[in-house]
Amino acid sequence: MTAWTNEQARALARDFQWTTAPDDFIDNPFPCYAALREHDPVHALGPDQWLLTRHADVEAVYRLASASSDKQREFGTKFGVGTPLFQHHTTSLVFSDPPLHTRVRRLLMGALNQRAITRMEPGLVALVDDLLDRLADEPAPCLIEHFAAQIPVEVIGNLLAVPHSERGPLREWSLAILSALEPAPSAALLARGHAAVSEFVTYLRGLLAHRRAHPGDPEADVLTRLIQGEVGGEKLSEDELMQNCIFLLNAGHETTSNLIGNGVHSLLAHRDQWDRLQAEPARITTAVEELLRFESPIQLNNRQLTQAAQVGERRLPAGSFITLAIGAANRDPAVFAEPDRLDIARKPNAHLAFGQGAHACSGMNVARLEGRIAIGAMARRYPKLQLAGPAQRDRRIRFRGFRAVPLALA
């Protein structure tokens, strides 16, 4: 951890901005978050813009009825009203309020019910086993490219019954669309995001037309279920359907690939915990929860206040734009004993990796299943697994993961 004097930590907290963060912030943001929690936990990023780093404050805003997830105003400025990124992000489940959020969430949750998740497990086990088999044949095996990034694309591809021959662009589309959500995206990043949404929508139009002409079993085919809607309920419009199919891939990709990549890397970097998982494989459930806390796949979230609210020691006015530092909240010593220590047996574990309240992640149970199966199988198959060289961290702030993690299998 970075060693700062109390005065240095106080100055950093006072002056903190995303654009002037320390050079090693992306690699290790947790000392900065600790300084902010201690010295300025409700930190002003600009006029009526606030960064929250304490667990209690982040959790409270997640549950606040006046904390809006609607991003029409923010994304109109950031992306341009009517642009592909604006259309996608203001129509998808995660960036909407009731009644749209309620209607879309009900349909998505109906399609991702416990029966659907249970049916998913045998195919997921087979997929993971196949990837682990192929990993042994790679001359330079990479945890991300050859394993973690492959799993969510296949899982969501299966849920939507996307033909295997057409899944090639899915991961790059997802990365381009979500990278545009960074606090200060470049013009090039925005251009790639707009292009990815447009290409994805064009692809989905053809997929939807084919599925309407040749519907699948709605009990197993999520896309058919979304097209048909719930019995006696509403259906998604064409645009809502396409944008939320994109959302399903994006959310599944970032959460799952980062959970698996961060998780295996953290266990290998804390060898005592990797060895403990070998000795106590039944710990995989609490291990996944601890890995979600320790290196949260999504580090930042946002809300906008529709009414004034008390947050910590400050009264924030209506219209305030709030950034919720999930990664900071999940290292709060007021909630987690020795928060910078990885402990796969940690209980209780009140992490906020999936959010809280009405907007809690709709795919959290799918992500947990993927994490348990993938990390557990990796530990069983390759107990002597080691890092084969320095990992390359993804250079994003909102999403925490790796571009590449070289592995030595024995």
Secondary structure as GFF3:
##gff-version 3
##sequence-region A 1 410
A	DSSP	alpha_helix	6	15	.	.	.	ID=ss1
A	DSSP	three_ten_helix	18	20	.	.	.	ID=ss2
A	DSSP	alpha_helix	30	39	.	.	.	ID=ss3
A	DSSP	beta_strand	42	46	.	.	.	ID=ss4
A	DSSP	beta_strand	49	52	.	.	.	ID=ss5
A	DSSP	alpha_helix	55	62	.	.	.	ID=ss6
A	DSSP	beta_strand	67	68	.	.	.	ID=ss7
A	DSSP	alpha_helix	72	79	.	.	.	ID=ss8
A	DSSP	alpha_helix	84	89	.	.	.	ID=ss9
A	DSSP	three_ten_helix	93	95	.	.	.	ID=ss10
A	DSSP	alpha_helix	100	111	.	.	.	ID=ss11
A	DSSP	alpha_helix	114	135	.	.	.	ID=ss12
A	DSSP	pi_helix	144	148	.	.	.	ID=ss13
A	DSSP	alpha_helix	150	159	.	.	.	ID=ss14
A	DSSP	three_ten_helix	164	166	.	.	.	ID=ss15
A	DSSP	alpha_helix	170	179	.	.	.	ID=ss16
A	DSSP	alpha_helix	187	213	.	.	.	ID=ss17
A	DSSP	alpha_helix	222	228	.	.	.	ID=ss18
A	DSSP	alpha_helix	238	269	.	.	.	ID=ss19
A	DSSP	alpha_helix	271	279	.	.	.	ID=ss20
A	DSSP	three_ten_helix	281	283	.	.	.	ID=ss21
A	DSSP	alpha_helix	284	294	.	.	.	ID=ss22
A	DSSP	beta_strand	300	305	.	.	.	ID=ss23
A	DSSP	beta_strand	309	311	.	.	.	ID=ss24
A	DSSP	beta_strand	314	316	.	.	.	ID=ss25
A	DSSP	beta_strand	321	325	.	.	.	ID=ss26
A	DSSP	alpha_helix	326	329	.	.	.	ID=ss27
A	DSSP	three_ten_helix	357	359	.	.	.	ID=ss28
A	DSSP	alpha_helix	364	381	.	.	.	ID=ss29
A	DSSP	beta_strand	386	387	.	.	.	ID=ss30
A	DSSP	beta_strand	392	393	.	.	.	ID=ss31
A	DSSP	beta_strand	402	404	.	.	.	ID=ss32
A	DSSP	beta_strand	407	408	.	.	.	ID=ss33
###
